Each structure stands twice: as structure tokens, then as C-alpha cells.
Amino acid sequence: LYDIQMKFMEIYADCEKLLAGKKGYIRSMNGGRYNFTARNVIKPDPDLAIDEIILPYTTLIELLSLTIINILTKTMTPAEAYEYWDSARIKYNPTIGNLIQSILDREYIGIMLNRNPSISPASMLQMRCVRVTKNDSYACSLPHEILVSMNADFDGDTLNINLIINQEFLVSAARLFN
């Protein structure tokens, strides 16, 4: 039994070396650059359900860029669709704002939120985006109930926002982080 336990401890130490540290697998997987991400300041909205979030137009036009351009290509060429989307990034476009809201009404748009430093499992949450703001704010609206778990308040704290584009990941994230 002692030999088995010692062999297990060697395997455990090897696994720990692979996972931990600056070059470990966990940091390699989470570190680096990602597409479909944003950072927003948080503000309260007492009318939201505990798993709902409202994101600003400036954030959603970037996160949903491929979906928006794909929808626009139904009525214009790909080059025109990209140009239209690009100009809407610079200045609020009510047509694109309404398009984004229709996407949110039609589909479950899953978002992963992370509040640095990630010192507890509750620092990461999965939520549903339910509305787009009609202004050029960089603030997202959150329910009060999640603040304690994320160790956050409304004094300028920011969240990392990741769009979930994989349905299988969304199902897992909803089960684990919602």
C-alpha cells in the first residue's frame, strides 16, 4: 500500500507541474488573446433577473459582428455589409441597434463574465444578454444579487465579457456557472 501511495504522489507531483505556474496548461489555456471579448464597467439594474445582463451597443456590435454582417449580406453584398457594420461601430446606428435587439429576442445569447482577480469559483458566471442599450456607454447593467459572489460593487469595477459561440460549451457553462 505504501508503494502505491508513493507512486500516486509522484504522479500527482507531475500533474501539478503540468498545470501550475506561468507555463502550465491552465494559464496557457486562459492566457493570451481572444476574439469576441470585451470589458465593461458595471452598473446596477434592480429589474433584471439573477442571470440576466444588459450590454451596451458598443460592446454588442463587436461581440455579434459576424452575426450582424451575415444578416446584412442577405440584402447587400458582403463588402457593403461589412462597410455598413463598420460605420455603425463608429456612430450609433438605430437600424443596427434594432437588429441587435431582435437577435437578443430571438436567440439565447450566452455570456461568460469574469471579475479579476479570480479568487473564487464565483468570480466566473454565465449569464444571458437580454437587452442592448441605445447609447454609447461602456457600462453593462447587472442585478444586485451577483455582486457579493464576484466581490464587486458599483464604484468603477469592470468585468471581462466573453461571448459563448459554441452550443455545447453554453450548455456546460449554464450548468456549472449559471
C-alpha positions as CSV (number, residue, x, y, z in Angstrom):
1,L,0.0,0.0,0.0
2,Y,2.9,2.4,0.8
3,D,4.4,1.8,-2.6
4,I,1.1,2.5,-4.4
5,Q,0.7,5.7,-2.3
6,M,4.3,6.8,-3.2
7,K,3.7,6.2,-6.9
8,F,0.5,8.2,-6.7
9,M,2.3,11.1,-5.1
10,E,4.9,11.1,-7.9
11,I,2.1,11.1,-10.5
12,Y,0.3,13.9,-8.5
13,A,3.5,16.0,-8.4
14,D,4.0,15.6,-12.2
15,C,0.4,16.6,-12.9
16,E,0.8,19.6,-10.6
17,K,3.9,20.7,-12.5
18,L,2.0,20.5,-15.8
19,L,-0.9,22.6,-14.6
20,A,0.7,25.2,-12.3
21,G,2.9,28.1,-13.0
22,K,3.4,30.6,-15.8
23,K,3.9,27.9,-18.4
24,G,1.2,25.5,-17.1
25,Y,-1.7,24.2,-19.1
26,I,-4.3,26.2,-17.2
27,R,-2.6,29.5,-17.7
28,S,-1.8,28.6,-21.4
29,M,-5.4,27.9,-22.0
30,N,-6.8,31.0,-20.3
31,G,-4.0,33.4,-21.2
32,G,-3.5,35.2,-24.5
33,R,-5.7,37.0,-26.9
34,Y,-9.3,36.1,-27.6
35,N,-11.9,37.1,-30.1
36,F,-15.4,38.1,-29.1
37,T,-14.4,39.6,-25.8
38,A,-15.0,43.0,-24.1
39,R,-14.5,44.8,-20.8
40,N,-17.2,46.9,-19.3
41,V,-17.8,48.9,-16.1
42,I,-20.7,47.6,-14.1
43,K,-23.9,49.5,-13.0
44,P,-27.0,48.3,-11.1
45,D,-30.3,47.3,-12.5
46,P,-32.8,46.0,-9.9
47,D,-35.3,44.9,-12.6
48,L,-33.0,42.2,-14.0
49,A,-33.4,38.5,-13.2
50,I,-30.4,37.0,-11.4
51,D,-29.0,35.5,-14.6
52,E,-29.6,38.5,-17.0
53,I,-27.3,41.2,-18.2
54,I,-27.8,44.3,-20.4
55,L,-24.8,45.1,-22.6
56,P,-24.1,48.4,-24.4
57,Y,-24.4,48.8,-28.1
58,T,-20.6,49.4,-28.4
59,T,-19.9,46.0,-26.9
60,L,-22.6,44.0,-28.7
61,I,-21.8,45.4,-32.1
62,E,-18.3,43.9,-31.7
63,L,-19.3,40.6,-30.0
64,L,-22.0,39.9,-32.6
65,S,-20.1,41.3,-35.5
66,L,-20.2,38.1,-37.6
67,T,-23.9,37.5,-37.0
68,I,-24.7,41.1,-37.9
69,I,-22.6,41.0,-41.1
70,N,-24.1,37.7,-42.0
71,I,-27.7,39.0,-41.7
72,L,-26.8,42.2,-43.7
73,T,-25.4,40.0,-46.5
74,K,-29.0,38.9,-47.2
75,T,-29.8,42.3,-48.6
76,M,-26.4,43.6,-49.7
77,T,-23.0,42.4,-50.9
78,P,-20.5,41.2,-48.3
79,A,-18.4,44.3,-48.9
80,E,-21.3,46.6,-48.5
81,A,-22.4,44.7,-45.4
82,Y,-19.0,45.0,-43.8
83,E,-18.8,48.7,-44.6
84,Y,-22.3,49.3,-43.2
85,W,-21.4,47.4,-40.0
86,D,-18.0,49.2,-39.7
87,S,-19.6,52.6,-40.0
88,A,-22.2,51.6,-37.3
89,R,-19.3,50.8,-35.0
90,I,-18.2,54.4,-35.1
91,K,-21.6,56.1,-34.7
92,Y,-24.7,54.7,-33.2
93,N,-27.0,53.3,-36.0
94,P,-30.6,52.7,-34.9
95,T,-31.1,50.1,-37.6
96,I,-28.2,48.0,-36.3
97,G,-29.3,48.7,-32.7
98,N,-32.8,47.3,-33.5
99,L,-31.1,44.3,-35.4
100,I,-29.0,43.5,-32.3
101,Q,-32.1,43.7,-30.1
102,S,-34.0,41.3,-32.5
103,I,-31.1,38.9,-32.2
104,L,-31.3,39.0,-28.4
105,D,-35.1,38.5,-28.5
106,R,-34.8,35.6,-30.9
107,E,-31.8,33.7,-29.5
108,Y,-30.2,32.8,-26.2
109,I,-27.0,34.9,-26.3
110,G,-24.8,33.4,-23.6
111,I,-22.1,35.5,-22.0
112,M,-19.3,34.4,-19.6
113,L,-18.4,37.1,-17.1
114,N,-15.2,37.1,-15.1
115,R,-14.2,39.6,-12.4
116,N,-10.5,39.9,-11.7
117,P,-8.9,38.8,-9.5
118,S,-10.4,35.3,-9.9
119,I,-10.1,34.3,-6.3
120,S,-13.2,32.1,-6.0
121,P,-15.2,29.9,-8.4
122,A,-18.0,32.5,-8.2
123,S,-15.7,35.1,-9.9
124,M,-16.9,33.5,-13.2
125,L,-20.6,33.5,-14.2
126,Q,-22.6,32.6,-17.2
127,M,-25.5,34.9,-18.0
128,R,-28.0,35.7,-20.7
129,C,-27.9,39.0,-22.5
130,V,-31.4,40.4,-22.7
131,R,-31.1,43.9,-24.0
132,V,-28.9,46.4,-25.8
133,T,-28.5,50.0,-24.6
134,K,-29.3,52.7,-27.1
135,N,-26.3,54.9,-26.1
136,D,-22.6,55.0,-26.4
137,S,-22.0,54.0,-22.8
138,Y,-19.4,51.4,-21.9
139,A,-21.3,50.2,-18.8
140,C,-23.2,46.9,-18.5
141,S,-26.2,46.5,-16.2
142,L,-26.2,43.7,-13.7
143,P,-28.6,42.5,-10.9
144,H,-27.6,43.3,-7.4
145,E,-27.6,39.6,-6.3
146,I,-24.4,38.7,-8.1
147,L,-22.2,41.4,-6.6
148,V,-21.3,39.5,-3.4
149,S,-20.1,36.4,-5.2
150,M,-18.0,38.4,-7.6
151,N,-16.6,40.6,-4.8
152,A,-17.8,43.7,-6.7
153,D,-19.6,46.9,-6.2
154,F,-20.6,49.9,-8.4
155,D,-17.5,52.1,-7.9
156,G,-15.9,51.6,-11.3
157,D,-15.4,47.8,-11.1
158,T,-15.0,46.1,-14.5
159,L,-15.9,42.7,-15.9
160,N,-14.4,40.7,-18.6
161,I,-17.1,39.6,-21.0
162,N,-16.8,36.7,-23.4
163,L,-19.4,35.7,-26.0
164,I,-20.2,32.0,-26.0
165,I,-20.4,30.8,-29.6
166,N,-20.3,27.1,-29.0
167,Q,-23.6,25.5,-28.1
168,E,-22.0,22.6,-26.3
169,F,-19.9,24.9,-24.2
170,L,-23.0,27.1,-23.5
171,V,-24.9,24.0,-22.1
172,S,-21.9,23.1,-19.9
173,A,-21.4,26.7,-18.8
174,A,-25.1,27.2,-17.9
175,R,-24.9,24.0,-15.8
176,L,-21.7,25.0,-14.0
177,F,-21.6,28.8,-13.9
178,N,-25.2,29.9,-14.0
